[in-house]
Amino acid sequence: MAKRAGFTGSPPRVSHPLLLDEMFSAAIAEQLRARGHDVLAVVADRDLIGLPDEYILAAAAASGRAVVTANIKDFVALDHQYQAASRTHGGIVLVSVKTFRQDRPFVGAVIAALDRLLTEGDFDLTSCSSFSADERLSVDVDFYAVAALTDYVAAVPALDGWPAAPVLATGRLRLEPLRVEHAEQLASLFDDQGLHTFIGGHPATVDELRATYARQVVGHSPDGGERWLNWIMRHHPSGAAVGTVQATVRTQDGGTAAELAWVVAPAYQRLGYGREAATAIAEWLRQHGVQQIIAHIHPEHDASMAIARALGLAPTSVRVDGEVRWVG
């Protein structure tokens, strides 16, 4: 466990129960309970699902729990509001993401880090207000750090002016902003191992998709340096879900770049829906000042490579996790 400058005590220990916010799956809570910790998950409690952050923090405080969240920007603001009003809560454990691709697995890393936070040392999270920003503590696991802190100063987002994902329409599709509740429909739509031949992983459960979408719909990375825009593709006029598209917008080399990724359900492949949706979103991004579109594609995924070419992208020599980077 890494200790920040200025802290002279023992490594931190959260001495009371935790509530994982909607960004985290119930599987994390289950595995931590199996290790003897008192941990609950918002996604496993229908009374909490979909509630605003302030209600989650209040509900956790009422039951004596600290909230675990990766939504640093909003929960730090809530913590400041509590302090200004001389109110107390049960504590906030911030999962600070150093490098974050929206779809990158992190369940194992978070479980290991929280297990260490809960197991080691003798530190009561409710008393962390007595520590300064220089005395906060962290546990680094892979590219994640789990930190208990109060005087955290959030980075000023470089992309604060970026709009949220709008509804877009094409000749055959309606692209709607992704919501957490879409998980129930999309879990069955994507329940095909063949779909993961090129994108990796396995068919996600409803609970896993809810946790993924809860992270994504926050709309920005914890440090504010990225904008996360996600859409569900629907056939028009039937309304049938066809797939999803995501765009990760960031500043790069003095300009603005957006990484696109699309998934089309097996039943709707080879009908041009992926190209139609990606083209509409790329055009919208360029209208809003994006100078460069990026995609990472498996070298044997002919259909996605065709979409990339239609967007004006070309392959580069760069490979990331076995995928070729296309740029245009």
VOPAGU-2260 file (C-alpha; in pm, 1 decimal, decimal comma):
REM VOPAGU-2260
SITE   aa  ch    i         X         Y         Z
SITE  MET   A    0       0,0       0,0       0,0
SITE  ALA   A    1     144,1     335,3    -104,9
SITE  LYS   A    2     150,1     622,5     142,3
SITE  ARG   A    3     139,3     983,7      29,7
SITE  ALA   A    4     374,4    1244,8     169,6
SITE  GLY   A    5     285,1    1379,5     510,3
SITE  PHE   A    6     102,5    1074,7     647,0
SITE  THR   A    7     273,4     914,5     943,7
SITE  GLY   A    8       6,8     675,0    1067,3
SITE  SER   A    9     -91,9     322,8     966,8
SITE  PRO   A   10    -227,7     230,1     623,6
SITE  PRO   A   11    -598,0     307,1     593,1
SITE  ARG   A   12    -875,1      80,7     705,5
SITE  VAL   A   13   -1239,1     156,3     636,4
SITE  SER   A   14   -1383,3      66,0     973,5
SITE  HIS   A   15   -1747,7      63,0     869,6
SITE  PRO   A   16   -1956,7     -84,9     584,2
SITE  LEU   A   17   -1945,2      22,7     220,2
SITE  LEU   A   18   -2204,6      94,6     -47,8
SITE  LEU   A   19   -2083,1      58,5    -407,0
SITE  ASP   A   20   -2250,0     312,3    -631,7
SITE  GLU   A   21   -2414,3     223,4    -960,7
SITE  MET   A   22   -2082,7     221,2   -1148,4
SITE  PHE   A   23   -1987,3    -108,0    -982,2
SITE  SER   A   24   -2142,8    -449,7   -1030,1
SITE  ALA   A   25   -2298,9    -658,6    -755,7
SITE  ALA   A   26   -2027,1    -917,3    -823,9
SITE  ILE   A   27   -1773,3    -687,7    -655,5
SITE  ALA   A   28   -1986,8    -664,6    -343,4
SITE  GLU   A   29   -2047,8   -1040,4    -344,6
SITE  GLN   A   30   -1678,1   -1122,0    -364,9
SITE  LEU   A   31   -1591,0    -874,3     -92,1
SITE  ARG   A   32   -1861,9   -1020,8     132,1
SITE  ALA   A   33   -1711,5   -1363,4      66,8
SITE  ARG   A   34   -1388,7   -1220,6     210,0
SITE  GLY   A   35   -1568,9   -1115,5     524,7
SITE  HIS   A   36   -1645,1    -750,1     445,1
SITE  ASP   A   37   -1981,3    -575,4     482,8
SITE  VAL   A   38   -2035,9    -438,5     131,5
SITE  LEU   A   39   -2359,8    -371,7     -58,0
SITE  ALA   A   40   -2416,1    -254,9    -416,7
SITE  VAL   A   41   -2665,6      -0,7    -547,1
SITE  VAL   A   42   -2736,9    -219,8    -851,1
SITE  ALA   A   43   -2864,3    -493,6    -619,7
SITE  ASP   A   44   -3114,2    -265,1    -445,7
SITE  ARG   A   45   -3413,0    -165,3    -660,0
SITE  ASP   A   46   -3493,0     119,4    -421,3
SITE  LEU   A   47   -3155,8     281,3    -496,3
SITE  ILE   A   48   -3111,1     212,2    -868,9
SITE  GLY   A   49   -3124,9     529,9   -1075,2
SITE  LEU   A   50   -3129,8     771,1    -781,5
SITE  PRO   A   51   -2925,1    1095,1    -809,0
SITE  ASP   A   52   -2583,9    1104,6    -641,2
SITE  GLU   A   53   -2702,5    1319,5    -351,5
SITE  TYR   A   54   -2967,6    1061,4    -260,3
SITE  ILE   A   55   -2714,2     777,3    -277,8
SITE  LEU   A   56   -2480,5     962,3     -42,2
SITE  ALA   A   57   -2767,3    1041,4     194,1
SITE  ALA   A   58   -2892,3     680,1     189,0
SITE  ALA   A   59   -2542,3     553,7     262,7
SITE  ALA   A   60   -2502,0     802,9     547,4
SITE  ALA   A   61   -2835,9     698,4     697,1
SITE  SER   A   62   -2719,2     336,3     713,2
SITE  GLY   A   63   -2366,6     419,2     830,1
SITE  ARG   A   64   -2197,9     326,7     501,5
SITE  ALA   A   65   -1924,3     492,6     299,9
SITE  VAL   A   66   -1990,5     530,1     -72,7
SITE  VAL   A   67   -1741,4     383,1    -319,8
SITE  THR   A   68   -1748,1     572,2    -649,3
SITE  ALA   A   69   -1541,9     653,3    -957,0
SITE  ASN   A   70   -1744,3     969,1   -1013,4
SITE  ILE   A   71   -1484,8    1186,4    -844,6
SITE  LYS   A   72   -1595,1    1520,7    -983,9
SITE  ASP   A   73   -1955,3    1501,4    -864,5
SITE  PHE   A   74   -1896,5    1332,1    -528,7
SITE  VAL   A   75   -1616,7    1572,4    -434,0
SITE  ALA   A   76   -1860,4    1854,7    -504,9
SITE  LEU   A   77   -2117,7    1683,2    -281,0
SITE  ASP   A   78   -1859,0    1643,2      -6,5
SITE  HIS   A   79   -1784,0    2016,1     -25,3
SITE  GLN   A   80   -2156,4    2089,9       2,9
SITE  TYR   A   81   -2178,2    1873,5     314,4
SITE  GLN   A   82   -1880,1    2049,0     469,8
SITE  ALA   A   83   -2018,8    2395,0     389,1
SITE  ALA   A   84   -2347,3    2300,6     556,6
SITE  SER   A   85   -2169,1    2137,3     854,4
SITE  ARG   A   86   -2329,0    1806,1     762,0
SITE  THR   A   87   -2162,9    1467,5     795,9
SITE  HIS   A   88   -2181,8    1155,6     581,8
SITE  GLY   A   89   -2043,4     806,2     614,6
SITE  GLY   A   90   -1735,9     872,5     403,0
SITE  ILE   A   91   -1647,1     856,8      34,0
SITE  VAL   A   92   -1395,6     617,8    -122,2
SITE  LEU   A   93   -1289,1     754,2    -458,9
SITE  VAL   A   94   -1172,4     515,2    -729,0
SITE  SER   A   95    -934,5     732,4    -927,4
SITE  VAL   A   96    -884,3     605,2   -1281,4
SITE  LYS   A   97    -543,8     692,6   -1425,6
SITE  THR   A   98    -602,4     550,4   -1770,7
SITE  PHE   A   99    -953,1     445,8   -1854,6
SITE  ARG   A  100   -1103,3     296,3   -2166,2
SITE  GLN   A  101   -1476,4     279,0   -2113,4
SITE  ASP   A  102   -1496,4     -94,1   -2175,5
SITE  ARG   A  103   -1177,2    -206,9   -2001,3
SITE  PRO   A  104   -1240,2    -466,3   -1727,6
SITE  PHE   A  105   -1157,0    -351,6   -1377,9
SITE  VAL   A  106   -1357,7    -575,9   -1147,5
SITE  GLY   A  107   -1057,7    -778,0   -1027,9
SITE  ALA   A  108    -846,6    -468,1    -968,6
SITE  VAL   A  109   -1116,3    -294,2    -766,4
SITE  ILE   A  110   -1187,6    -606,3    -558,0
SITE  ALA   A  111    -819,7    -647,3    -473,5
SITE  ALA   A  112    -774,7    -279,8    -387,4
SITE  LEU   A  113   -1086,0    -254,6    -170,9
SITE  ASP   A  114    -999,0    -578,3       4,2
SITE  ARG   A  115    -663,4    -427,3     100,4
SITE  LEU   A  116    -826,0    -100,9     203,7
SITE  LEU   A  117   -1070,5    -288,5     426,1
SITE  THR   A  118    -815,2    -530,5     567,5
SITE  GLU   A  119    -495,5    -338,5     635,6
SITE  GLY   A  120    -418,6     -80,0     901,0
SITE  ASP   A  121    -641,0      93,4    1151,2
SITE  PHE   A  122    -803,8     396,7     992,1
SITE  ASP   A  123   -1159,7     514,4    1037,6
SITE  LEU   A  124   -1293,4     670,7     718,7
SITE  THR   A  125   -1530,1     893,3     914,8
SITE  SER   A  126   -1229,3    1073,5    1061,3
SITE  CYS   A  127   -1054,6    1137,8     730,6
SITE  SER   A  128   -1161,5    1502,8     740,5
SITE  SER   A  129    -873,7    1549,6     985,7
SITE  PHE   A  130    -621,8    1477,4     710,9
SITE  SER   A  131    -505,0    1732,1     458,8
SITE  ALA   A  132    -490,1    1677,8      83,3
SITE  ASP   A  133    -118,5    1599,7     114,6
SITE  GLU   A  134    -198,0    1327,2     366,0
SITE  ARG   A  135    -442,7    1126,8     159,6
SITE  LEU   A  136    -368,4     761,7      98,7
SITE  SER   A  137    -401,7     535,6    -201,5
SITE  VAL   A  138    -375,6     175,0    -306,4
SITE  ASP   A  139    -243,6     137,0    -661,1
SITE  VAL   A  140    -362,5    -174,1    -843,1
SITE  ASP   A  141    -293,1    -198,5   -1215,6
SITE  PHE   A  142    -391,0     143,7   -1350,4
SITE  TYR   A  143    -642,6     205,5   -1074,1
SITE  ALA   A  144    -596,0     377,8    -741,9
SITE  VAL   A  145    -849,5     356,5    -463,8
SITE  ALA   A  146    -824,4     657,0    -236,6
SITE  ALA   A  147    -996,2     780,8      78,8
SITE  LEU   A  148    -977,5    1159,8      73,8
SITE  THR   A  149   -1178,4    1470,1     150,8
SITE  ASP   A  150    -979,1    1778,2      50,6
SITE  TYR   A  151    -942,7    1648,0    -304,5
SITE  VAL   A  152    -927,0    1926,4    -560,9
SITE  ALA   A  153   -1078,1    1800,1    -884,7
SITE  ALA   A  154    -893,1    1878,2   -1204,7
SITE  VAL   A  155   -1055,7    2143,3   -1419,0
SITE  PRO   A  156   -1207,5    1952,8   -1712,4
SITE  ALA   A  157   -1054,3    2051,7   -2043,7
SITE  LEU   A  158   -1375,2    1948,7   -2221,8
SITE  ASP   A  159   -1636,9    2105,7   -1995,3
SITE  GLY   A  160   -1806,0    2279,3   -2286,4
SITE  TRP   A  161   -1876,3    1957,3   -2473,5
SITE  PRO   A  162   -2245,2    1876,1   -2524,9
SITE  ALA   A  163   -2403,4    1555,3   -2403,4
SITE  ALA   A  164   -2489,8    1286,4   -2655,9
SITE  PRO   A  165   -2795,6    1406,6   -2852,8
SITE  VAL   A  166   -3063,6    1207,7   -3031,7
SITE  LEU   A  167   -2952,3    1158,7   -3393,1
SITE  ALA   A  168   -3153,9    1024,8   -3684,5
SITE  THR   A  169   -3048,4     858,9   -4009,4
SITE  GLY   A  170   -3248,8     707,3   -4292,2
SITE  ARG   A  171   -3313,4     384,8   -4100,9
SITE  LEU   A  172   -3193,0     447,2   -3747,3
SITE  ARG   A  173   -3266,1     653,7   -3440,0
SITE  LEU   A  174   -2960,1     696,6   -3216,3
SITE  GLU   A  175   -3064,1     760,8   -2856,8
SITE  PRO   A  176   -2838,4     844,7   -2560,7
SITE  LEU   A  177   -2758,5     526,3   -2370,9
SITE  ARG   A  178   -2925,1     481,0   -2030,2
SITE  VAL   A  179   -2860,7     228,9   -1752,5
SITE  GLU   A  180   -3201,9      69,9   -1800,1
SITE  HIS   A  181   -3110,2     -26,4   -2156,9
SITE  ALA   A  182   -2901,4    -306,1   -2004,8
SITE  GLU   A  183   -3200,2    -537,8   -1972,6
SITE  GLN   A  184   -3275,8    -517,5   -2344,2
SITE  LEU   A  185   -2918,0    -522,3   -2467,2
SITE  ALA   A  186   -2800,8    -812,2   -2248,7
SITE  SER   A  187   -3022,1   -1054,5   -2442,0
SITE  LEU   A  188   -2943,4    -885,0   -2773,7
SITE  PHE   A  189   -2567,6    -929,7   -2720,8
SITE  ASP   A  190   -2593,2   -1277,4   -2564,9
SITE  ASP   A  191   -2387,8   -1446,4   -2836,2
SITE  GLN   A  192   -2031,5   -1567,5   -2781,1
SITE  GLY   A  193   -1962,8   -1525,5   -3153,2
SITE  LEU   A  194   -2008,3   -1151,4   -3109,8
SITE  HIS   A  195   -1697,2   -1149,6   -2891,1
SITE  THR   A  196   -1466,8   -1318,0   -3142,6
SITE  PHE   A  197   -1313,5    -984,3   -3233,8
SITE  ILE   A  198   -1404,5    -755,7   -2943,4
SITE  GLY   A  199   -1298,9   -1002,3   -2672,8
SITE  GLY   A  200   -1461,7   -1087,3   -2344,1
SITE  HIS   A  201   -1783,8   -1279,8   -2298,0
SITE  PRO   A  202   -2157,3   -1204,6   -2310,2
SITE  ALA   A  203   -2233,8    -978,3   -2015,8
SITE  THR   A  204   -2512,8   -1038,0   -1769,7
SITE  VAL   A  205   -2776,8    -772,4   -1709,9
SITE  ASP   A  206   -2603,9    -680,0   -1385,4
SITE  GLU   A  207   -2264,4    -646,5   -1555,1
SITE  LEU   A  208   -2409,7    -430,5   -1831,4
SITE  ARG   A  209   -2590,2    -211,2   -1578,1
SITE  ALA   A  210   -2260,3    -150,2   -1399,8
SITE  THR   A  211   -2083,3     -76,2   -1728,7
SITE  TYR   A  212   -2352,5     161,6   -1847,6
SITE  ALA   A  213   -2367,1     333,3   -1508,4
SITE  ARG   A  214   -1998,3     419,5   -1547,5
SITE  GLN   A  215   -2045,8     534,7   -1904,3
SITE  VAL   A  216   -2352,0     755,6   -1859,4
SITE  VAL   A  217   -2161,4     972,9   -1611,1
SITE  GLY   A  218   -2041,6    1132,2   -1934,3
SITE  HIS   A  219   -1682,7    1209,1   -1837,9
SITE  SER   A  220   -1370,4    1050,8   -1695,7
SITE  PRO   A  221   -1308,1    1111,1   -1324,3
SITE  ASP   A  222   -1046,6    1377,5   -1399,0
SITE  GLY   A  223   -1270,3    1548,1   -1655,5
SITE  GLY   A  224   -1015,4    1499,3   -1933,9
SITE  GLU   A  225   -1243,1    1282,5   -2146,7
SITE  ARG   A  226   -1605,6    1309,5   -2257,4
SITE  TRP   A  227   -1792,8     979,2   -2284,1
SITE  LEU   A  228   -2076,9     974,9   -2535,9
SITE  ASN   A  229   -2281,2     658,2   -2581,4
SITE  TRP   A  230   -2579,2     574,3   -2799,1
SITE  ILE   A  231   -2815,5     284,3   -2849,3
SITE  MET   A  232   -2903,2     219,9   -3214,9
SITE  ARG   A  233   -3272,0     163,2   -3283,2
SITE  HIS   A  234   -3430,9      64,9   -3611,9
SITE  HIS   A  235   -3678,0     323,9   -3731,8
SITE  PRO   A  236   -3973,5     297,6   -3719,7
SITE  SER   A  237   -3992,4     -43,3   -3544,3
SITE  GLY   A  238   -3790,3      75,4   -3242,5
SITE  ALA   A  239   -3597,4    -252,0   -3226,9
SITE  ALA   A  240   -3254,0    -221,5   -3065,5
SITE  VAL   A  241   -2977,2    -294,1   -3317,1
SITE  GLY   A  242   -2653,7    -218,2   -3131,4
SITE  THR   A  243   -2451,0      53,9   -2960,7
SITE  VAL   A  244   -2195,3     318,5   -3053,3
SITE  GLN   A  245   -1959,1     502,7   -2819,8
SITE  ALA   A  246   -1731,8     801,1   -2868,1
SITE  THR   A  247   -1453,0     897,7   -2629,2
SITE  VAL   A  248   -1354,0    1260,5   -2685,8
SITE  ARG   A  249   -1022,3    1393,7   -2555,9
SITE  THR   A  250    -768,6    1665,5   -2628,8
SITE  GLN   A  251    -469,6    1536,1   -2824,4
SITE  ASP   A  252    -166,9    1711,8   -2972,5
SITE  GLY   A  253    -328,0    2051,3   -2926,6
SITE  GLY   A  254    -653,9    1946,6   -3092,5
SITE  THR   A  255    -957,8    1733,4   -3020,4
SITE  ALA   A  256    -980,2    1364,4   -3109,8
SITE  ALA   A  257   -1260,0    1112,2   -3070,7
SITE  GLU   A  258   -1226,2     736,1   -3052,0
SITE  LEU   A  259   -1525,3     551,9   -3196,6
SITE  ALA   A  260   -1637,8     198,2   -3118,6
SITE  TRP   A  261   -1950,7      20,1   -3240,2
SITE  VAL   A  262   -2122,3    -311,0   -3171,3
SITE  VAL   A  263   -2400,7    -447,7   -3391,4
SITE  ALA   A  264   -2607,2    -741,5   -3267,4
SITE  PRO   A  265   -2558,7   -1063,0   -3471,8
SITE  ALA   A  266   -2917,0   -1060,4   -3600,1
SITE  TYR   A  267   -2861,8    -718,2   -3759,8
SITE  GLN   A  268   -2513,4    -755,2   -3903,6
SITE  ARG   A  269   -2432,5    -720,5   -4274,6
SITE  LEU   A  270   -2721,1    -476,6   -4320,5
SITE  GLY   A  271   -2513,2    -157,7   -4308,5
SITE  TYR   A  272   -2642,0     -39,0   -3970,3
SITE  GLY   A  273   -2295,5      -5,8   -3816,4
SITE  ARG   A  274   -2173,7     209,3   -4103,5
SITE  GLU   A  275   -2490,1     422,1   -4099,5
SITE  ALA   A  276   -2466,6     491,6   -3726,0
SITE  ALA   A  277   -2090,9     548,6   -3717,2
SITE  THR   A  278   -2110,9     787,3   -4013,9
SITE  ALA   A  279   -2382,2     996,9   -3848,1
SITE  ILE   A  280   -2191,3    1020,6   -3521,7
SITE  ALA   A  281   -1859,0    1097,4   -3693,2
SITE  GLU   A  282   -2026,8    1379,9   -3885,4
SITE  TRP   A  283   -2177,4    1518,3   -3563,2
SITE  LEU   A  284   -1838,7    1501,0   -3388,8
SITE  ARG   A  285   -1666,0    1683,8   -3673,6
SITE  GLN   A  286   -1934,7    1951,6   -3669,1
SITE  HIS   A  287   -1844,0    2007,7   -3303,2
SITE  GLY   A  288   -1475,2    2056,0   -3366,7
SITE  VAL   A  289   -1325,8    1705,8   -3358,2
SITE  GLN   A  290   -1024,2    1708,4   -3588,7
SITE  GLN   A  291    -934,2    1340,0   -3570,5
SITE  ILE   A  292   -1139,4    1021,1   -3556,0
SITE  ILE   A  293    -973,4     706,7   -3417,6
SITE  ALA   A  294   -1084,1     343,6   -3408,1
SITE  HIS   A  295    -913,5      27,3   -3283,6
SITE  ILE   A  296   -1006,4    -276,1   -3494,3
SITE  HIS   A  297    -908,4    -641,2   -3494,1
SITE  PRO   A  298    -697,4    -708,6   -3806,5
SITE  GLU   A  299    -937,3    -985,0   -3917,8
SITE  HIS   A  300   -1259,5    -791,8   -3861,4
SITE  ASP   A  301   -1343,1    -714,2   -4224,3
SITE  ALA   A  302   -1681,1    -554,5   -4152,9
SITE  SER   A  303   -1540,9    -302,9   -3904,1
SITE  MET   A  304   -1248,3    -223,8   -4132,5
SITE  ALA   A  305   -1498,9    -145,2   -4409,1
SITE  ILE   A  306   -1681,2      92,6   -4173,9
SITE  ALA   A  307   -1352,6     262,1   -4084,2
SITE  ARG   A  308   -1271,1     315,8   -4452,0
SITE  ALA   A  309   -1617,4     462,9   -4506,9
SITE  LEU   A  310   -1540,0     711,8   -4229,5
SITE  GLY   A  311   -1222,0     815,5   -4407,8
SITE  LEU   A  312    -989,0     635,1   -4167,0
SITE  ALA   A  313    -669,5     453,7   -4262,4
SITE  PRO   A  314    -474,4     186,9   -4070,4
SITE  THR   A  315    -153,2     278,6   -3891,6
SITE  SER   A  316     134,4      66,8   -3766,3
SITE  VAL   A  317      18,1     111,3   -3405,8
SITE  ARG   A  318    -139,7    -185,4   -3227,8
SITE  VAL   A  319    -317,6    -172,2   -2894,5
SITE  ASP   A  320    -412,4    -502,5   -2728,4
SITE  GLY   A  321    -384,4    -674,5   -3065,3
SITE  GLU   A  322    -605,0    -422,6   -3245,6
SITE  VAL   A  323    -486,7    -193,9   -3525,6
SITE  ARG   A  324    -528,3     179,8   -3474,8
SITE  TRP   A  325    -713,3     349,9   -3760,5
SITE  VAL   A  326    -695,2     728,1   -3789,4
SITE  GLY   A  327    -854,5     987,0   -4013,6
